[in-house]
Amino acid sequence: SLNEANESCILVEKISKEIKSNQDIWSNVDETLFVDFIPLCSFGTNTLELNRCTEFKNSVKKIGNKQCFTFNESFTPKLGKTKGLNFLVNFHYLGTDSESRQGVDITLHESVAQPDIENTRGKNIEVHPGTLEIFRIATTVLDSTIDFDDMGIESRLCDRNTEYRQINCILDSIAEVAFNSCGCVPAYIGNRSNVSCDALGIICYEKLALNATENTDFQKDCYPSCKYIKYSLQEAARSPMEDLEGEMLELGKDYANFLQSLMLMDTKANDVGKKTLKTALIRINFDENEVWTVTKDAKITIPDMIGNIGGTLGVFIGFSFLGLLDTFIEMFQYLKRKKWVVEK
């Protein structure tokens, strides 16, 4: 803008040039920044032992510069303290001191659905350092019949596309609004075009994406799927990490070695010997070994509607389709006799 100070414009130009010329560097930093963010995990085991973890993969971002790691391993969980998913979150990753004090959001989603990183539906649960969190999963399978799927979208209010979830539609719509308004996409977001944002473009994109996230009007055209698995994540228990002292041996050597390295690194300068561990242990398992199935069906199909109409007419006025057919036959015979008389 012409009203901006010249020094500010020069600074923005320098930042924009730095961003465009060093995108590979920023990308590499972004990838290595969270190498030990989830260092240990276990799933479907018979013990509490945690091992080095490589099952969490970085998800593709659609909106903001938030990191999202998804557990991608396929396994059949069973009820029990160790049978589900157990993982350690390390808040000692590189970043500012305020970032290391912030919590992380836990979200649950189907494999075909994008993670709700921006918490647009308000179902994410925040976890803070220094806590042991236990979560329980309740599951409901939603299904639909062929008659229900054949109804119009105004009647069924759900999408027949089983591969495109509602959250996918919402996030894609937000990204579309920001891209169309700003004409670019930040380099740290999944590459959907060759138009990379400069400094002002990033600010524009982030602001519009934030406004679109808070505005639910444009999300009205995003319907839930007619067939999907509904997960409900509930916090069952929360306690301090100090409560794990009795389980130190059960958590295994990898946990003990990792803990020792953190204690050596995180000694307070003004209180030598007192350690502040910025970690959280999360345990997730299903609440029950059975799931509810809800099947949506058309209340009245076309054959039902015809039967109801015919039955109602028959009750009140004695109408029947056989009687109507008999009437047509008699009328045809009458016209035929009339024509024969005229011709004769």
Residue, then its C-alpha position, 0 to 999 in steps of 0.5 A: s500500500l502507498n500509505e505504508a512506511n517505506e521501511s516496512c515495504i523494504l522489510v516485507e520485500k526482503i522476507s518475501k525474497e528469503i521465503k522464495s529463495n530458500q523454500d527447500i531449506w524451510s521445508n527441510v527444517d519443517e521436517t526435522l523439527f519434530v523428529d523426536f516429537i513422538p519417540l516411543c510407542s506400543f500397540g496391541t502388546n501384552t506388556l507396558e513396554l514402549n519402543r522406538c516409534t516410527e508409526f506416526k506419519n506427517s499428514v498433509k496440511k490443507i490450511g495452517n502451519k500446524q504439524c499433524f502426525t497420524f498413527n498409520e499402523s493397521f492392527t486389531p485392538k483388544l480391550g486391556k491396559t496394553k492392548g490399545l495404542n500407547f505413545l509418549v509425546n515429547f514437548h522438548y522439540l525445537g521451538t520457542d519456550s511458549e510453544s513447548r508449554q502449549g498442549v497438543d490436540i488429539t483427534l480421531h478420524e477414519s482412514v479416508a477422512q482428513p484429520d481435523i487439524e483446525n478443530t472446526r467441529g470442536k471435537n479435539i481434546e487437548v493434552h498438556p505436558g506432565t500428564l498421563e492421559i487415558f482415553r476411551i473410544a466409543t464406536t458407532v457404524l452408520d449404514s444405509t439401505i439402497d432405498f435410502d440412497d436412492m432418495g434425493i439429497e434434500s430428503r436424505l441429507c447425506d452424501r452417497n460418496t463413501e470415500y469423501r467425508q464431510i471434514n474433507c469437504i470443509l477443509d477443501s472449501i476453506a482452502e479454496v476460499a483462501f486460494n481464490s482470494c489471495g491467489c497463492v498457497p504457502a509453501y508449507i501447505g500441500n502443493r496444490s499449485n505452482v503459485s507460492c505465497d510471499a510474506l504478504g500472501i502468507i498473511c492473506y492466506e492465513k487470515l482468510a483461512l481463519n475467518a473461513t474456519e470460524n464462518t459456518d455458512f459456507q459449510k452448509d453444502c458439506y453433508p456427512s456421508c451416508k455410510y461411515i464409522k462414527y468415533s467418540l473420544q472420551e477422556a477416562a482419566r488424567s494424572p501427573m506423570e509422577d504417578l508412573e514412577g512405579e511403572m518405570l521398569e515395566l515401561g522398558k529400557d527405551y523409556a528409561n534411556f529416553l527419560q535419562s537423556l531428557m533429565l540431563m538436558d532439562t536441569k533448571a539453572n536456578d534449581v540444580g537437581k530438580k528436573t522438569l520433564k515436558t512429556a505426556l504419556i497417552r493411552i487410547n483403547f476402545d471402551e467396549n468390544e462391541v459396536w452399535t450399528v445404525t441403518k438408515d432406511a426410507k420410511i416410505t418407498i414408492p411401492d409403499m406409497i402406492g399401496n397406502i394410497g390404494g388402501t386409503l381410497g379403498v377404505f373410504i370410497g370403495f376404490s380398487f385398481l381391479g374395479l378401475l380396470d373393470t370400468f375401463i373394460e366396460m367403457f371400451q365394450y360400450l364404445k365398441r357396441k356404439k360404433w357397431v350400431v352407427e356403422k350398421 
